[in-house]
Amino acid sequence: MRSRTPKTVSRFATSVAGFFGVWLLLQAAAPIQAQEPLAASLTDGAPAVDLDGDEIGVDEVSRGQTGYGLSVFSGSEPERFGVEVVGVLREMDPGTSFIVARLSGKGLEESGVVAGMSGSPVYIDDRLAGAVAYSWAFTSEALALITPIAAMRQLSALEPGKAAGGSLGLSASGVAAPFERSVRHILEPPEDVAEAVREVVAGQLGALLAPSDWGGRGASIATLGFGEPVRRMLAAAPAGRAEASDAPELGAGSAVAGVLIDGDLKLAVGGTVTRVEDGEVLAMGHPYLGVGPLGVPMATVEVVGVVPRLNSSTRLSNIGPVVGAFDQDRFAGLRGTLGAEARTIPMTIDVETPDGGSRRFELRLADLPIMLPSLVGIPTMQALDSASYGAGESSLDMTGTLRLRGHDEVPLRQVFDGSNPGTRAAFYLIALVGALVHSDYEAVEVEGIDLTLRQGHAPRTITIERAQASSTRVRAGDTVQVVFDLRRHRGDRFQETLDVVVPEDRRPGRYYLFVGDGVSIDAARLQLQPSKASSLEDELKLLRSFRSQSRLAALGVVPARGLIVQGRPMPDLPATVRSIWQASPLQGEPRALNLAIVGEHGRDLGMPLDGLFRIDLQILPDNTP
């Protein structure tokens, strides 16, 4: 029997482009009638909010009224734009109405509503009516939906909290638990990674699509195009770094950002401040992620300029220093506090280039479990692209650690080879971190991530063309030498050997050896003996058990008459014991164990391998000649 190690498709590049084109810098959005709510409306069942004298309610607004709004179009100072009320859309969401307005001035007649204006305060009769929140693409007028200030004011009554767990994990068919799906993605990535991630986006964000507002080095991403190479997208995605001396004081109409990645790479969601009162900041006018309580650093923003586009215009921005933290993310917008601090997760990436150079990237990731897998994967690709190159054929050795609060660290060791190994490494990390945040047993708190990437110019994959044992008739306790016929990538053929010891306690009968690269052997191990975790420690033990693809490995397997109970294999059970366990309602649902793993062997060759074989042995009785 022979199978090939599943290959991670390079189309992962397109998936992240689509994923973050839709999600990040969520600002002026798609038609509200196409939107599926991301969170329960704040006003659903909530008491009415008493407006201040400088605020105006929806019931006081009528067609034809005029006013003005504040937003930043260049630099850091808010500027006025014109507002004319078209009407009110009542109860578009439970308990929430929206003001429809036509915007003018500052070139909005030509550009339409600009992505990044979300949260821009709108004043009617010199009283605050609400915040620009949504608009339509490809419109001939700058029409916007305004979230009423009464809905946003309800954010003030909420207590700070911590972001919930869970993850936008990659989709998979079947009914496997999220942790099990993530583990499967570590060993067997889906055939179409791009489609898998797009399904996640559709499930989490519904039809609420927003144009990007990416600024920074490289060519700007001008569309949501799922086919845009991710390395180029990431080069454009981080906004530039504003000078500290240029940091403005936040007020109504100021540009603001929720920072996802800070440090040597910056990635943020941009918008506009609606109101600042006693250090409390209300912004955006729509959800950030719709997760409720969260902790995300709040930073100032300098706007370089506006890029007019037919579908939806965008702002080019530089992210300034962190000045506070957002702590609530609801249907009506974001709430934050000036001077507050949000927890971040330190991440270091050391890149060693093929030419002998090295570069370190020091980052701080937002503590958002729902996004953490992707926040780890994105800078992995970007660091490689920035320090060396990320496209084309090369080799990549990845080592590192995931540090967890209250638990031993999880080692990271894997090799990637061939086309775009950086995207494959990122996908591996996304799946691994996704498995951690998917745990049903405990909320996993990541304390830090350290990563080293060693790149080589050429692929090094060694194909296992054949494997055979020195003898197929053995006795318990014998050492069998497995000889592997190997072929280098575009190179010569050679042989390697692996000594495998037959367990001394094995009875005469069939004995199978599964031999191959470490990843294929791990996949075979889980297929032969599925693991059902009953605690976080069980899950961590499984993740720590995964081997590198550079490991030449062997599994010793025998026929079994046992059960797997709560993830624990129990081979060679007497028939009476098996029947008792299967009938017991207290032991969960035992599964039949027809093959049991009784031995594991291996050694590291330092280069990626590809191949999986089965060798059939026969254990003889001691008295057999």
Buried (B, 14 or more C-beta within 10 A) or exposed (E): EEEEBBBBBBBBBBBBBBBBBBBBBBBBBBBBEEBEBBBBBBBEEEEEBEBEEEBBBBEEBEEEBEBBBBBBBBBBBBBBBBBBBBEBBEEBBEBBBBBBBBBBBBBBBEBBBBBBBBBBBBBBEEBBBBBBBBBBBEBEBBBBBBBBBBBBBBBBEBEBEBBEBBBBBBBBEEEEEBBBBBBBBBBBBBEBBBBBBBBBBBEBBBEBBBBBBBBBEBEBBBBBEBEBBBBBBBBBBBBBBBEEEEBBEBBBBBBBBBBBBBBBBBBBBBBBBBBBEEEBBBBBBBBBBBBBBBBBBBBBBBBBEBBEBEBBBBBBBBBBBBBBBBBBBBBBBBBBBBEBEBBBBBBBBBBBBBEEEEBEBEBBBBBBBBBBBBBBBBBBBBBBBBBBBBBEEBBBBBBBBBBBEEBEBBEBBBBBBBBBBBBBBBBBBBBBBBBBBBBEEBEBBBEBBBBBBBBBEEBBBBBBBEBBBBEEEBBBEBEBEBEBBBBBBEEEEEEBEBEBEBEEEBEEEEBBBBBBBBBBBBBBBBEBBEBBBEEBEBBBEBBEEBBBBBBBBBBBBBBBBBBBBEBEBBBEBEEEEBEEBBEEEEEBEBBEBEBBBBBBBBBBBEBBBBBBBBBEBBBBEEEEE
